[in-house]
Amino acid sequence: MGRIASTTPPADAVIPNRHVKAPAVGTQIPSHFGHCFGCGELHESGLHLVAIAGSGLDLTGKFTVTDKHQGAPGLAHGGLLSLAFDEALGKLMWLIRTPAVTGRLETDFLMPVPMGRTLYIDARITGQSGRKIYTQAEGRLDSPTGEVAVKAEALFISVPMEHFIKNLTEQYKDHLVKHPELMAFVDPDFDINP
């Protein structure tokens, strides 16, 4: 069996610089795809997670648990809570303008998240070592200062943009033609030919 990657930054990790073209402090970080289950505004039963860029390598996100997100009756499904954290932590890549994929995600559930309640997620980058980007977050119930219900740490691996481009569907190519800023955050010279 292979070695399991740690979500804790190694001693040689550095804090990367916030990119000069990162989303402005206090602005909403865009959805990378309208039909994304985590953040897409067009996905009917999705989480519709909204993330706001912080002043450093951090963001605040939130989503409200609906009847479409239940596991046990009246409670958010644990997998969906993990998805919310994967989405929030992944959006941190906008702040360093680096395409990346989730390498490992650890989620700790400290208390149930009931339907109708809002989970506020505070996420940050904690280090980078080569292609590995380390992140962590905590989710609080009903307000940014509420009780901590969920914590997560994740390891992201930076990848070349071609990793995503080679798998684009025609639907997403059409979406990018209408929203070229979604590719420009990673590669300002990237061009979609309509």
GROMACS elastic network, one bead per residue, 0.5 to 0.9 nm:
[ bonds ]
;  ai    aj funct       b0    kb
    1     4     6  0.88382   500
    4   104     6  0.86993   500
    5     8     6  0.89378   500
    5   103     6  0.78139   500
    5   104     6  0.69870   500
    5   155     6  0.78928   500
    6     9     6  0.76393   500
    6    10     6  0.87311   500
    6   104     6  0.77920   500
    6   154     6  0.85398   500
    6   155     6  0.73462   500
    7   104     6  0.70126   500
    7   105     6  0.76106   500
    7   106     6  0.77872   500
    7   133     6  0.89565   500
    7   134     6  0.61877   500
    7   135     6  0.75267   500
    7   136     6  0.84954   500
    7   153     6  0.59867   500
    7   154     6  0.53744   500
    7   155     6  0.51479   500
    7   156     6  0.89023   500
    8   126     6  0.84643   500
    8   127     6  0.86410   500
    8   134     6  0.67996   500
    8   135     6  0.84272   500
    8   153     6  0.79851   500
    8   154     6  0.84446   500
    8   155     6  0.81166   500
    9    12     6  0.79477   500
    9    13     6  0.58619   500
    9    14     6  0.86139   500
    9   126     6  0.70548   500
    9   127     6  0.57655   500
    9   128     6  0.70737   500
    9   129     6  0.75541   500
    9   132     6  0.87069   500
    9   133     6  0.81530   500
    9   134     6  0.59693   500
    9   135     6  0.86714   500
    9   155     6  0.87935   500
   10    13     6  0.54532   500
   10   127     6  0.83294   500
   10   128     6  0.86480   500
   10   129     6  0.74724   500
   11    14     6  0.85458   500
   12   128     6  0.85646   500
   12   129     6  0.67775   500
   13   126     6  0.86996   500
   13   127     6  0.53401   500
   13   128     6  0.50089   500
   13   130     6  0.82106   500
   13   132     6  0.89940   500
   13   133     6  0.89014   500
   13   134     6  0.88904   500
   14   126     6  0.83168   500
   14   127     6  0.51404   500
   14   128     6  0.52538   500
   14   129     6  0.65418   500
   15    57     6  0.87182   500
   15   125     6  0.75657   500
   15   126     6  0.65391   500
   15   128     6  0.60107   500
   15   129     6  0.88950   500
   16    19     6  0.88040   500
   16    57     6  0.83091   500
   16    96     6  0.73487   500
   16   125     6  0.83493   500
   16   126     6  0.89082   500
   16   127     6  0.68211   500
   16   128     6  0.63688   500
   16   133     6  0.89416   500
   17    20     6  0.87347   500
   17    56     6  0.87352   500
   17    57     6  0.80338   500
   17    95     6  0.86864   500
   17    96     6  0.67720   500
   18    21     6  0.84198   500
   18    22     6  0.67910   500
   18    56     6  0.67037   500
   18    57     6  0.62855   500
   18    95     6  0.56735   500
   18    96     6  0.51818   500
   18    97     6  0.83871   500
   19    22     6  0.51489   500
   19    23     6  0.88642   500
   19    94     6  0.85222   500
   19    95     6  0.60664   500
   19    97     6  0.63817   500
   20    23     6  0.87061   500
   20    95     6  0.87341   500
   20    96     6  0.85114   500
   21    24     6  0.80467   500
   21    95     6  0.80592   500
   21    96     6  0.85097   500
   21    97     6  0.77535   500
   21   185     6  0.72913   500
   22    25     6  0.86232   500
   22    53     6  0.85787   500
   22    94     6  0.61237   500
   22    96     6  0.65769   500
   22    97     6  0.66646   500
   22   185     6  0.74074   500
   23    26     6  0.83891   500
   23    27     6  0.65393   500
   23    28     6  0.76240   500
   23    29     6  0.63588   500
   23    30     6  0.86360   500
   23    52     6  0.88307   500
   23    53     6  0.64307   500
   23    94     6  0.71492   500
   23    95     6  0.66241   500
   23   185     6  0.86795   500
   24    27     6  0.55975   500
   24    28     6  0.84166   500
   24    29     6  0.87625   500
   24    53     6  0.66677   500
   24    54     6  0.82496   500
   24    55     6  0.82253   500
   25    28     6  0.87124   500
   25    52     6  0.76960   500
   25    53     6  0.51532   500
   25    54     6  0.52500   500
   25    55     6  0.52366   500
   25    56     6  0.82264   500
   26    52     6  0.57046   500
   26    53     6  0.53273   500
   26    54     6  0.60854   500
   26    55     6  0.76710   500
   26    59     6  0.88185   500
   27    51     6  0.83686   500
   27    52     6  0.53782   500
   27    53     6  0.56980   500
   27    54     6  0.83382   500
   28    31     6  0.89868   500
   28    50     6  0.69783   500
   28    51     6  0.56475   500
   28    53     6  0.63113   500
   29    50     6  0.75725   500
   29    51     6  0.55808   500
   29    52     6  0.57291   500
   29    53     6  0.62545   500
   29    59     6  0.88276   500
   29    91     6  0.72491   500
   29    92     6  0.89782   500
   29    94     6  0.74755   500
   30    33     6  0.86496   500
   30    39     6  0.85864   500
   30    50     6  0.84963   500
   30    51     6  0.80706   500
   30    91     6  0.86856   500
   30    94     6  0.88816   500
   30   182     6  0.74967   500
   31    34     6  0.63528   500
   31    36     6  0.77611   500
   31    38     6  0.89506   500
   31    39     6  0.57170   500
   31    40     6  0.58102   500
   31    41     6  0.77937   500
   31    49     6  0.89971   500
   31    50     6  0.84667   500
   31    91     6  0.86679   500
   31   182     6  0.78943   500
   32    35     6  0.89531   500
   32    36     6  0.75778   500
   32    39     6  0.79696   500
   32    40     6  0.76598   500
   32    91     6  0.89907   500
   32   182     6  0.58885   500
   32   183     6  0.83620   500
   33    36     6  0.53488   500
   33    39     6  0.78018   500
   33    40     6  0.58397   500
   33    41     6  0.84901   500
   33    42     6  0.86681   500
   33   172     6  0.73013   500
   33   175     6  0.74971   500
   33   176     6  0.85049   500
   33   182     6  0.82390   500
   34    37     6  0.86090   500
   34    39     6  0.74787   500
   34    41     6  0.53569   500
   34    42     6  0.50274   500
   34    43     6  0.68474   500
   34   172     6  0.88937   500
   34   175     6  0.79676   500
   35    38     6  0.86371   500
   35    39     6  0.79813   500
   35    41     6  0.68301   500
   35    42     6  0.51254   500
   35    44     6  0.84522   500
   35    46     6  0.83312   500
   36    39     6  0.56191   500
   36    41     6  0.78734   500
   36    42     6  0.78402   500
   36    43     6  0.64480   500
   36    46     6  0.74326   500
   36    47     6  0.89968   500
   36    48     6  0.86188   500
   37    40     6  0.59480   500
   37    41     6  0.87367   500
   37    42     6  0.88292   500
   37    43     6  0.59643   500
   37    44     6  0.85760   500
   37    45     6  0.75223   500
   37    47     6  0.62757   500
   37    48     6  0.74340   500
   37    83     6  0.87870   500
   38    43     6  0.85812   500
   38    46     6  0.58523   500
   38    47     6  0.50739   500
   38    48     6  0.59996   500
   38    49     6  0.60076   500
   38    80     6  0.87583   500
   38    83     6  0.67191   500
   38    84     6  0.62484   500
   38    86     6  0.85325   500
   38    87     6  0.59020   500
   38    88     6  0.86636   500
   39    42     6  0.89505   500
   39    43     6  0.83234   500
   39    46     6  0.71902   500
   39    47     6  0.62508   500
   39    50     6  0.66153   500
   39    51     6  0.86589   500
   39    84     6  0.85773   500
   39    87     6  0.71535   500
   39    88     6  0.88043   500
   40    43     6  0.56106   500
   40    44     6  0.88369   500
   40    46     6  0.70244   500
   40    47     6  0.78735   500
   40    48     6  0.57369   500
   40    49     6  0.77385   500
   41    44     6  0.77630   500
   41    46     6  0.79331   500
   41    47     6  0.87924   500
   41    48     6  0.57807   500
   41    49     6  0.86801   500
   42    45     6  0.89572   500
   42    46     6  0.82890   500
   42    48     6  0.85970   500
   43    46     6  0.51536   500
   43    47     6  0.82984   500
   43    48     6  0.77599   500
   44    47     6  0.89028   500
   44    48     6  0.88927   500
   45    48     6  0.83833   500
   45    66     6  0.86865   500
   45    68     6  0.60712   500
   45    69     6  0.79390   500
   46    49     6  0.83017   500
   46    68     6  0.81288   500
   46    69     6  0.82485   500
   47    50     6  0.88960   500
   47    63     6  0.62660   500
   47    64     6  0.74489   500
   47    65     6  0.76099   500
   47    66     6  0.84860   500
   47    68     6  0.89940   500
   47    69     6  0.78267   500
   47    80     6  0.82196   500
   47    83     6  0.88217   500
   47    84     6  0.72766   500
   48    62     6  0.86344   500
   48    63     6  0.64798   500
   48    64     6  0.83751   500
   49    61     6  0.65706   500
   49    62     6  0.56543   500
   49    64     6  0.82152   500
   49    84     6  0.70892   500
   49    87     6  0.77950   500
   49    88     6  0.77450   500
   50    60     6  0.82568   500
   50    61     6  0.53312   500
   50    62     6  0.55994   500
   50    63     6  0.67477   500
   50    88     6  0.84490   500
   51    59     6  0.63598   500
   51    60     6  0.55166   500
   51    62     6  0.67140   500
   51    88     6  0.68367   500
   51    91     6  0.75716   500
   51   121     6  0.85999   500
   52    58     6  0.88016   500
   52    59     6  0.54395   500
   52    60     6  0.52894   500
   52    61     6  0.62041   500
   53    56     6  0.81816   500
   53    57     6  0.81967   500
   53    58     6  0.65099   500
   53    60     6  0.68025   500
   53    61     6  0.88783   500
   53    92     6  0.83429   500
   53    94     6  0.89696   500
   53    95     6  0.77203   500
   54    57     6  0.68157   500
   54    60     6  0.69209   500
   55    58     6  0.68656   500
   55    59     6  0.80881   500
   56    59     6  0.82389   500
   56    95     6  0.82656   500
   56   124     6  0.83973   500
   57    92     6  0.69583   500
   57    93     6  0.89901   500
   57    95     6  0.62667   500
   57    96     6  0.78475   500
   57   123     6  0.84953   500
   57   124     6  0.56366   500
   57   125     6  0.56403   500
   57   126     6  0.83762   500
   58    92     6  0.67183   500
   58    95     6  0.80129   500
   58   122     6  0.73646   500
   58   123     6  0.54851   500
   58   125     6  0.65478   500
   59    88     6  0.79235   500
   59    89     6  0.86744   500
   59    91     6  0.82794   500
   59    92     6  0.70051   500
   59   121     6  0.80822   500
   59   122     6  0.60443   500
   59   123     6  0.54102   500
   59   124     6  0.65107   500
   60    88     6  0.80473   500
   60   120     6  0.69996   500
   60   121     6  0.54840   500
   60   123     6  0.63026   500
   60   124     6  0.89199   500
   60   144     6  0.85019   500
   61    88     6  0.64029   500
   61   119     6  0.81829   500
   61   120     6  0.57259   500
   61   122     6  0.64770   500
   61   123     6  0.78518   500
   61   139     6  0.88220   500
   62    84     6  0.86774   500
   62    88     6  0.87197   500
   62   118     6  0.67095   500
   62   119     6  0.54725   500
   62   121     6  0.57844   500
   62   122     6  0.88129   500
   62   139     6  0.85682   500
   63    84     6  0.80014   500
   63   117     6  0.85719   500
   63   118     6  0.55763   500
   63   119     6  0.56193   500
   63   120     6  0.69761   500
   63   121     6  0.85726   500
   64   115     6  0.77692   500
   64   116     6  0.62581   500
   64   117     6  0.56611   500
   64   119     6  0.62528   500
   64   120     6  0.88812   500
   65    68     6  0.78339   500
   65    69     6  0.59657   500
   65    70     6  0.77324   500
   65    75     6  0.81163   500
   65    76     6  0.62982   500
   65   113     6  0.77828   500
   65   114     6  0.70609   500
   65   116     6  0.53036   500
   65   117     6  0.58098   500
   65   118     6  0.62823   500
   65   119     6  0.77714   500
   66    69     6  0.54530   500
   66    70     6  0.71995   500
   66    74     6  0.88756   500
   66    76     6  0.80413   500
   66   114     6  0.89088   500
   66   115     6  0.54476   500
   66   116     6  0.57445   500
   66   117     6  0.82116   500
   67    70     6  0.56775   500
   67    73     6  0.87780   500
   67    74     6  0.73614   500
   67    75     6  0.86185   500
   67    76     6  0.84778   500
   67   115     6  0.63892   500
   67   116     6  0.79414   500
   68    76     6  0.89107   500
   69    75     6  0.78822   500
   69    76     6  0.54817   500
   69    77     6  0.60985   500
   69    80     6  0.67861   500
   69    81     6  0.89262   500
   69   115     6  0.77431   500
   70    73     6  0.62093   500
   70    74     6  0.61324   500
   70    75     6  0.52410   500
   70    77     6  0.50386   500
   70    78     6  0.88168   500
   70    80     6  0.85185   500
   70   114     6  0.84636   500
   70   115     6  0.70347   500
   71    74     6  0.76846   500
   71    75     6  0.60126   500
   71    76     6  0.55876   500
   71    78     6  0.71447   500
   71    79     6  0.85668   500
   71    80     6  0.86700   500
   72    75     6  0.54289   500
   72    76     6  0.72331   500
   72    77     6  0.67944   500
   73    76     6  0.83931   500
   73   115     6  0.86307   500
   74   113     6  0.87642   500
   74   114     6  0.57170   500
   74   115     6  0.51274   500
   74   116     6  0.85185   500
   75    78     6  0.88210   500
   75   112     6  0.66562   500
   75   113     6  0.57486   500
   75   115     6  0.52727   500
   76    79     6  0.84995   500
   76    80     6  0.69645   500
   76    81     6  0.69098   500
   76   112     6  0.74150   500
   76   113     6  0.55509   500
   76   114     6  0.59064   500
   76   115     6  0.61819   500
   77    80     6  0.52886   500
   77    81     6  0.64681   500
   77    82     6  0.88571   500
   77   113     6  0.85748   500
   78    81     6  0.50235   500
   78    82     6  0.62814   500
   78    83     6  0.85902   500
   78   109     6  0.78521   500
   78   112     6  0.89265   500
   78   113     6  0.89875   500
   79    82     6  0.50200   500
   79    83     6  0.61664   500
   79    84     6  0.86958   500
   80    84     6  0.61936   500
   80    85     6  0.87150   500
   81    84     6  0.50372   500
   81    85     6  0.64793   500
   81    86     6  0.86745   500
   81   107     6  0.84728   500
   81   109     6  0.87992   500
   81   113     6  0.86202   500
   81   150     6  0.80413   500
   82    85     6  0.51771   500
   82    86     6  0.61232   500
   82    87     6  0.85614   500
   82   105     6  0.80333   500
   82   106     6  0.82354   500
   82   107     6  0.61961   500
   82   108     6  0.89377   500
   82   150     6  0.89078   500
   82   152     6  0.79951   500
   83    87     6  0.60475   500
   83    88     6  0.85607   500
   84    87     6  0.51187   500
   84    88     6  0.61745   500
   84    89     6  0.85528   500
   84   121     6  0.86764   500
   85    88     6  0.50256   500
   85    89     6  0.58761   500
   85    90     6  0.81694   500
   85   105     6  0.86199   500
   85   107     6  0.80425   500
   85   121     6  0.76138   500
   85   123     6  0.84580   500
   85   136     6  0.89813   500
   85   137     6  0.73264   500
   85   138     6  0.84298   500
   85   139     6  0.83381   500
   85   150     6  0.89226   500
   85   151     6  0.84075   500
   85   152     6  0.67352   500
   85   153     6  0.86504   500
   85   154     6  0.88999   500
   86    89     6  0.52693   500
   86    90     6  0.58496   500
   86    91     6  0.85388   500
   86   102     6  0.75941   500
   86   105     6  0.71327   500
   86   152     6  0.85661   500
   86   154     6  0.77024   500
   87    90     6  0.50731   500
   87    91     6  0.62014   500
   87    92     6  0.89900   500
   88    91     6  0.52153   500
   88    92     6  0.69471   500
   88   121     6  0.73827   500
   88   122     6  0.84228   500
   88   123     6  0.67773   500
   88   137     6  0.83121   500
   89    92     6  0.54340   500
   89    93     6  0.78300   500
   89   123     6  0.61009   500
   89   124     6  0.72882   500
   89   125     6  0.80983   500
   89   135     6  0.65056   500
   89   136     6  0.71393   500
   89   137     6  0.72425   500
   89   152     6  0.88692   500
   89   153     6  0.84034   500
   89   154     6  0.73439   500
   89   156     6  0.88210   500
   90    93     6  0.58065   500
   90    94     6  0.81411   500
   90   100     6  0.77301   500
   90   101     6  0.77365   500
   90   102     6  0.74783   500
   90   135     6  0.88320   500
   90   154     6  0.89669   500
   90   156     6  0.77405   500
   91    94     6  0.56707   500
   91    95     6  0.77874   500
   92    95     6  0.54778   500
   92    96     6  0.73670   500
   92    97     6  0.87477   500
   92   123     6  0.76186   500
   92   124     6  0.69426   500
   92   125     6  0.69326   500
   92   135     6  0.83121   500
   93    96     6  0.53770   500
   93    97     6  0.56870   500
   93    98     6  0.54012   500
   93    99     6  0.66654   500
   93   100     6  0.70577   500
   93   125     6  0.87132   500
   93   133     6  0.88489   500
   93   156     6  0.89420   500
   94    98     6  0.66993   500
   94    99     6  0.81751   500
   94   185     6  0.67608   500
   94   186     6  0.76487   500
   95    98     6  0.80593   500
   96   186     6  0.86754   500
   97   185     6  0.57590   500
   97   187     6  0.79203   500
   98   158     6  0.64386   500
   98   159     6  0.80043   500
   98   160     6  0.87503   500
   98   161     6  0.88127   500
   98   185     6  0.83054   500
   98   186     6  0.57968   500
   98   187     6  0.87415   500
   99   157     6  0.84444   500
   99   158     6  0.56504   500
   99   159     6  0.58274   500
   99   160     6  0.67533   500
   99   161     6  0.62303   500
   99   163     6  0.89293   500
   99   164     6  0.86165   500
   99   186     6  0.63764   500
  100   103     6  0.89773   500
  100   131     6  0.87509   500
  100   133     6  0.85191   500
  100   156     6  0.59553   500
  100   157     6  0.51743   500
  100   159     6  0.52343   500
  100   160     6  0.80344   500
  100   161     6  0.86035   500
  101   155     6  0.86569   500
  101   156     6  0.54138   500
  101   157     6  0.53811   500
  101   158     6  0.64966   500
  101   159     6  0.70666   500
  102   105     6  0.70690   500
  102   154     6  0.71804   500
  102   155     6  0.61923   500
  102   157     6  0.63687   500
  102   158     6  0.89748   500
  103   132     6  0.86524   500
  103   154     6  0.73904   500
  103   155     6  0.53163   500
  103   156     6  0.51097   500
  103   157     6  0.59954   500
  104   153     6  0.82798   500
  104   154     6  0.54294   500
  104   155     6  0.51203   500
  104   156     6  0.70425   500
  105   152     6  0.70693   500
  105   153     6  0.59539   500
  105   155     6  0.65549   500
  105   156     6  0.86956   500
  106   151     6  0.83397   500
  106   152     6  0.54428   500
  106   153     6  0.53321   500
  106   154     6  0.61771   500
  107   150     6  0.70807   500
  107   151     6  0.58424   500
  107   153     6  0.67424   500
  107   154     6  0.85985   500
  108   149     6  0.85694   500
  108   150     6  0.56563   500
  108   151     6  0.51406   500
  108   152     6  0.60951   500
  108   153     6  0.89120   500
  109   112     6  0.73685   500
  109   149     6  0.62954   500
  109   151     6  0.67230   500
  109   152     6  0.87717   500
  110   148     6  0.71841   500
  110   150     6  0.54937   500
  110   151     6  0.76503   500
  111   147     6  0.89560   500
  111   148     6  0.78543   500
  111   150     6  0.70740   500
  112   149     6  0.67551   500
  112   150     6  0.86130   500
  113   116     6  0.88814   500
  113   117     6  0.69138   500
  113   118     6  0.83009   500
  113   119     6  0.76864   500
  113   141     6  0.73912   500
  113   149     6  0.69420   500
  113   150     6  0.86560   500
  114   117     6  0.57855   500
  114   118     6  0.86880   500
  115   118     6  0.84435   500
  117   141     6  0.69329   500
  117   142     6  0.61449   500
  118   140     6  0.83030   500
  118   141     6  0.60094   500
  118   143     6  0.75911   500
  119   139     6  0.58626   500
  119   140     6  0.55523   500
  119   142     6  0.60297   500
  119   143     6  0.75049   500
  119   144     6  0.84895   500
  119   149     6  0.82627   500
  119   150     6  0.89527   500
  120   138     6  0.81343   500
  120   139     6  0.52137   500
  120   140     6  0.50937   500
  120   141     6  0.63695   500
  120   142     6  0.68958   500
  120   143     6  0.61885   500
  120   144     6  0.55971   500
  120   145     6  0.86586   500
  120   146     6  0.84354   500
  121   137     6  0.65626   500
  121   138     6  0.56180   500
  121   140     6  0.64758   500
  121   144     6  0.76128   500
  121   150     6  0.88417   500
  121   151     6  0.89879   500
  122   136     6  0.84908   500
  122   137     6  0.53751   500
  122   138     6  0.55464   500
  122   139     6  0.64058   500
  122   140     6  0.83259   500
  122   144     6  0.78812   500
  123   135     6  0.72736   500
  123   136     6  0.57779   500
  123   138     6  0.67440   500
  123   139     6  0.86984   500
  123   152     6  0.89821   500
  124   134     6  0.87180   500
  124   135     6  0.56762   500
  124   136     6  0.57119   500
  124   137     6  0.63786   500
  125   128     6  0.81063   500
  125   133     6  0.72619   500
  125   134     6  0.58423   500
  125   136     6  0.66301   500
  125   137     6  0.89514   500
  126   133     6  0.78525   500
  126   134     6  0.53934   500
  126   135     6  0.52003   500
  126   136     6  0.68946   500
  127   132     6  0.83772   500
  127   133     6  0.60443   500
  127   134     6  0.51319   500
  127   135     6  0.71950   500
  128   131     6  0.72602   500
  128   132     6  0.55997   500
  128   134     6  0.59791   500
  129   132     6  0.52277   500
  129   133     6  0.66189   500
  129   134     6  0.83602   500
  130   133     6  0.79435   500
  130   157     6  0.89882   500
  130   158     6  0.87002   500
  131   156     6  0.81157   500
  131   157     6  0.54560   500
  131   158     6  0.50625   500
  131   159     6  0.77361   500
  132   155     6  0.65706   500
  132   156     6  0.57918   500
  132   158     6  0.65625   500
  133   154     6  0.83471   500
  133   155     6  0.57431   500
  133   157     6  0.61656   500
  133   158     6  0.73799   500
  134   153     6  0.76485   500
  134   154     6  0.60815   500
  134   156     6  0.63956   500
  134   157     6  0.89071   500
  135   152     6  0.84121   500
  135   153     6  0.56577   500
  135   154     6  0.52466   500
  135   155     6  0.63434   500
  135   156     6  0.78112   500
  136   151     6  0.77274   500
  136   152     6  0.56281   500
  136   154     6  0.62024   500
  136   155     6  0.88459   500
  137   150     6  0.84617   500
  137   151     6  0.57947   500
  137   152     6  0.52601   500
  137   153     6  0.63590   500
  137   154     6  0.87559   500
  138   148     6  0.66732   500
  138   149     6  0.77049   500
  138   150     6  0.57618   500
  138   152     6  0.62481   500
  138   153     6  0.88132   500
  139   144     6  0.82308   500
  139   146     6  0.87532   500
  139   147     6  0.82848   500
  139   148     6  0.56681   500
  139   149     6  0.58141   500
  139   150     6  0.50470   500
  139   151     6  0.61545   500
  139   152     6  0.85067   500
  140   143     6  0.64427   500
  140   144     6  0.61091   500
  140   145     6  0.67128   500
  140   146     6  0.50587   500
  140   147     6  0.51696   500
  140   149     6  0.55287   500
  140   150     6  0.71298   500
  141   144     6  0.76037   500
  141   145     6  0.80762   500
  141   146     6  0.51101   500
  141   147     6  0.56098   500
  141   148     6  0.65881   500
  141   149     6  0.64436   500
  142   145     6  0.82048   500
  142   146     6  0.59947   500
  142   147     6  0.82270   500
  143   147     6  0.83671   500
  144   147     6  0.87655   500
  145   148     6  0.83640   500
  146   149     6  0.87632   500
  148   151     6  0.75339   500
  159   162     6  0.80575   500
  159   163     6  0.65568   500
  159   164     6  0.87630   500
  160   163     6  0.57401   500
  160   164     6  0.80023   500
  161   164     6  0.56397   500
  161   165     6  0.63144   500
  161   166     6  0.88539   500
  161   186     6  0.78310   500
  161   187     6  0.82049   500
  162   166     6  0.58477   500
  162   167     6  0.85697   500
  163   166     6  0.60473   500
  163   167     6  0.72967   500
  164   167     6  0.55583   500
  164   168     6  0.65632   500
  165   168     6  0.53461   500
  166   169     6  0.89444   500
  168   171     6  0.80359   500
  168   172     6  0.61030   500
  168   173     6  0.64888   500
  169   172     6  0.52480   500
  169   173     6  0.62981   500
  169   174     6  0.86828   500
  170   174     6  0.62035   500
  170   175     6  0.85902   500
  171   174     6  0.52322   500
  171   175     6  0.63209   500
  171   176     6  0.88446   500
  172   176     6  0.61307   500
  172   177     6  0.85770   500
  173   176     6  0.50873   500
  173   177     6  0.63021   500
  173   178     6  0.88070   500
  173   192     6  0.78387   500
  173   194     6  0.86302   500
  174   177     6  0.51430   500
  174   178     6  0.65491   500
  174   179     6  0.87070   500
  174   194     6  0.78883   500
  175   178     6  0.52310   500
  175   179     6  0.60892   500
  175   180     6  0.82845   500
  176   180     6  0.50917   500
  176   181     6  0.79372   500
  176   182     6  0.67891   500
  176   183     6  0.73403   500
  176   192     6  0.70245   500
  177   180     6  0.56789   500
  177   192     6  0.60603   500
  177   193     6  0.73568   500
  177   194     6  0.59880   500
  178   181     6  0.89877   500
  179   182     6  0.60307   500
  179   183     6  0.82416   500
  180   183     6  0.57539   500
  180   184     6  0.64441   500
  180   190     6  0.86915   500
  180   191     6  0.76368   500
  180   192     6  0.70888   500
  181   185     6  0.64032   500
  181   188     6  0.87690   500
  182   185     6  0.60184   500
  182   186     6  0.80305   500
  183   186     6  0.58369   500
  183   187     6  0.64226   500
  183   188     6  0.75734   500
  183   190     6  0.65270   500
  183   191     6  0.79937   500
  183   192     6  0.85798   500
  184   189     6  0.69630   500
  184   190     6  0.60984   500
  184   191     6  0.80593   500
  185   188     6  0.64082   500
  186   189     6  0.89724   500
  186   190     6  0.82152   500
  187   190     6  0.52731   500
  187   191     6  0.88960   500
  188   191     6  0.83390   500
